[in-house]
Amino acid sequence: MNLPNKITTSRFFITVIFVVVMLWEFPHHYSVAAALFFLGGLSDIADGEIARRRNLKTDFGVLMDPLIDKIMVCAGFIMLIAAPTPPAMAQAIAALGLPHWLQIPGPTLLMPAWMVIIIVARELAITGLRLLAANNQVVLAAESIGKRKTNLQVTAVIAILICVSYPDWGAGARSFFDAKVGVLPWSLWFTLLVTWAAVALTMVSGIHYLWGNRALFLKDM
């Protein structure tokens, strides 16, 4: 197994540890979870960059890299559904006057379930398309729009976890992340915008991928 494939495989184990950390409510576990997810995101950049520079692309990498990305991203968002929103954060978001289902983080939980359903459904649909392609001896490589989508998704999960974590990082961190732009701290504005962007690009990239490869499934319908 070459180096990029080892890095890709390690991301799966990082995801497993992330899930355990999210479930195990020890002090500062959200901070540790954010660091793990950041490490997973870096590994995603590293394996692709090394594979391109050293010409180490393999069918394993082409297939498993996006699949493990999906596992990591889905695990991240699913774990956020079950994570409670700190009351102070919920009150700050509520100041925007948005309906509860549009608030990120939400009034009680960090992620609205409907957003996670869209993300997971898209990833399952594309995974099914890849399996169909593999059955036809075709390997579907990741496209640039899919990579940008993944980057936004990873950024959204990290941003949400940081928003929950930074009050424990000391006065300096609180002063930095609490700096207000209008009615909200900039960190919450950033989290709100990047999460909405991730969900929107998830839908757009899913439609793009299915339409671009429609010949794979239309011929069997």
C-alpha positions in Angstrom: 0.0 0.0 0.0 1.5 3.3 -1.1 1.7 6.5 1.1 -1.5 8.2 -0.2 -3.5 5.1 0.3 -2.2 4.7 3.8 -3.2 8.3 4.6 -6.6 7.6 3.1 -7.1 4.5 5.2 -5.9 6.4 8.3 -8.8 8.8 7.8 -11.2 6.0 8.5 -9.6 5.3 11.9 -9.6 9.1 12.7 -13.3 9.1 12.0 -13.8 6.1 14.4 -11.9 7.9 17.1 -13.9 11.1 16.4 -17.2 9.3 17.0 -15.9 7.8 20.2 -14.7 11.2 21.5 -18.1 12.8 20.6 -19.9 10.1 22.5 -17.5 10.1 25.5 -18.3 13.3 27.3 -15.0 14.0 29.1 -13.8 17.6 29.7 -13.0 19.5 26.5 -14.2 16.5 24.3 -15.6 18.9 21.7 -12.1 20.6 21.4 -10.5 17.1 20.8 -13.3 16.2 18.3 -12.6 19.5 16.4 -8.9 18.7 16.3 -9.5 15.2 15.0 -11.9 16.4 12.3 -9.3 19.0 11.3 -6.7 16.3 11.1 -9.0 14.2 8.9 -9.6 17.2 6.6 -5.8 17.8 6.3 -5.3 14.1 5.5 -7.8 14.4 2.7 -5.8 17.2 1.2 -2.5 15.5 1.8 -3.3 12.1 0.2 -4.5 13.7 -3.1 -1.6 16.1 -3.2 1.0 13.4 -2.7 -0.7 11.1 -5.2 -0.6 13.8 -7.9 2.9 15.0 -7.2 4.4 11.5 -7.0 2.2 9.9 -9.7 0.9 7.4 -7.2 -2.8 7.3 -8.3 -4.4 3.9 -8.0 -7.9 2.4 -8.5 -8.0 1.8 -4.7 -7.3 5.5 -4.0 -9.8 6.7 -6.7 -12.5 4.5 -5.2 -11.7 4.7 -1.4 -10.7 8.3 -1.1 -14.2 9.7 -1.8 -15.9 6.8 0.0 -14.0 7.5 3.2 -14.6 11.2 2.8 -18.3 10.4 2.8 -18.0 8.2 5.9 -16.2 11.0 7.8 -18.5 13.8 6.7 -21.7 11.8 7.4 -20.3 10.7 10.8 -19.5 14.3 11.7 -23.0 15.7 10.8 -24.8 12.8 12.4 -22.9 13.3 15.7 -23.9 17.0 15.6 -27.6 16.1 15.5 -27.3 14.5 19.0 -25.1 17.2 20.5 -26.9 19.9 22.6 -26.6 23.6 21.8 -25.2 25.7 24.7 -28.0 28.0 25.9 -25.9 31.2 25.4 -25.3 30.2 21.8 -28.9 29.3 21.1 -30.0 32.7 22.5 -27.5 34.5 20.2 -28.7 32.7 17.1 -32.3 33.3 18.1 -31.6 37.0 18.0 -31.7 36.8 14.2 -35.3 35.9 14.3 -35.0 32.9 12.0 -37.4 29.9 12.2 -36.0 27.1 14.4 -35.5 24.9 11.4 -33.1 27.5 9.8 -31.0 28.1 12.9 -27.4 26.8 12.9 -26.6 25.9 15.6 -30.2 25.1 16.4 -32.2 26.1 19.5 -31.6 22.7 21.2 -29.3 20.6 18.9 -26.3 21.7 16.9 -27.6 20.6 13.5 -31.1 20.6 12.1 -31.9 17.0 11.2 -33.3 17.9 7.7 -29.9 19.3 6.7 -28.2 16.1 7.7 -30.8 14.0 5.8 -29.9 15.9 2.6 -26.2 15.4 3.1 -26.4 11.7 4.0 -28.9 11.0 1.2 -26.7 12.7 -1.4 -23.6 10.7 -0.2 -25.6 7.4 -0.3 -26.9 8.2 -3.8 -23.4 8.9 -5.2 -22.0 5.9 -3.4 -24.7 3.8 -5.1 -23.8 5.4 -8.5 -20.1 4.4 -7.9 -21.1 0.8 -7.1 -23.2 0.7 -10.3 -20.2 2.1 -12.2 -17.9 -0.5 -10.7 -20.3 -3.2 -11.7 -19.8 -2.0 -15.3 -16.0 -1.9 -14.9 -16.0 1.9 -14.7 -14.2 3.8 -11.9 -15.7 7.2 -11.3 -13.1 9.6 -10.1 -13.9 12.5 -7.7 -14.7 15.7 -9.5 -13.6 19.2 -8.5 -17.1 20.2 -7.4 -17.3 17.2 -5.2 -13.9 18.1 -3.5 -15.1 21.7 -2.9 -18.3 20.3 -1.4 -16.3 18.0 0.9 -14.1 20.9 1.9 -17.1 23.0 2.8 -18.7 20.2 4.8 -15.5 19.6 6.8 -15.2 23.3 7.4 -18.8 23.5 8.6 -18.4 20.6 11.1 -15.1 22.1 12.5 -16.7 25.6 12.7 -19.7 24.3 14.7 -17.4 22.3 17.1 -15.1 25.4 17.6 -18.2 27.5 18.4 -19.0 25.1 21.1 -15.4 24.7 22.3 -13.9 28.1 22.4 -15.4 29.3 25.7 -13.2 26.7 27.4 -10.0 28.1 25.7 -9.5 31.1 27.9 -10.2 34.8 27.9 -8.1 35.5 24.7 -10.1 33.0 22.7 -13.4 34.2 24.0 -12.4 37.8 23.1 -11.4 36.8 19.6 -14.3 34.5 18.7 -16.9 36.7 20.5 -16.1 39.9 18.4 -19.5 41.0 17.1 -20.5 41.8 13.6 -24.0 43.2 14.0 -26.1 41.1 16.4 -23.9 38.0 16.3 -20.2 37.2 16.9 -18.3 36.8 13.6 -17.7 33.1 14.5 -21.4 32.4 14.5 -21.9 34.3 11.3 -19.2 32.3 9.7 -20.6 29.0 11.0 -24.1 29.9 9.7 -22.9 30.9 6.3 -20.5 28.0 5.7 -23.0 25.4 6.8 -25.7 26.8 4.5 -23.1 26.9 1.7 -22.1 23.3 2.4 -25.7 22.1 2.3 -26.4 24.1 -0.9 -23.3 22.8 -2.7 -24.1 19.2 -1.5 -27.4 19.4 -3.4 -25.9 21.1 -6.5 -22.9 18.6 -6.7 -25.3 15.7 -6.2 -27.5 16.8 -9.1 -24.4 17.6 -11.2 -22.9 14.1 -10.6 -26.1 12.2 -11.2 -26.9 14.1 -14.4 -23.3 13.9 -15.7 -23.3 10.1 -15.3 -27.0 9.5 -16.1 -26.1 7.0 -18.8 -24.9 4.5 -16.2 -28.4 4.1 -14.6 -30.8 5.2 -17.4 -29.8 2.2 -19.6 -31.0 -0.2 -16.9 -34.3 1.6 -16.2 
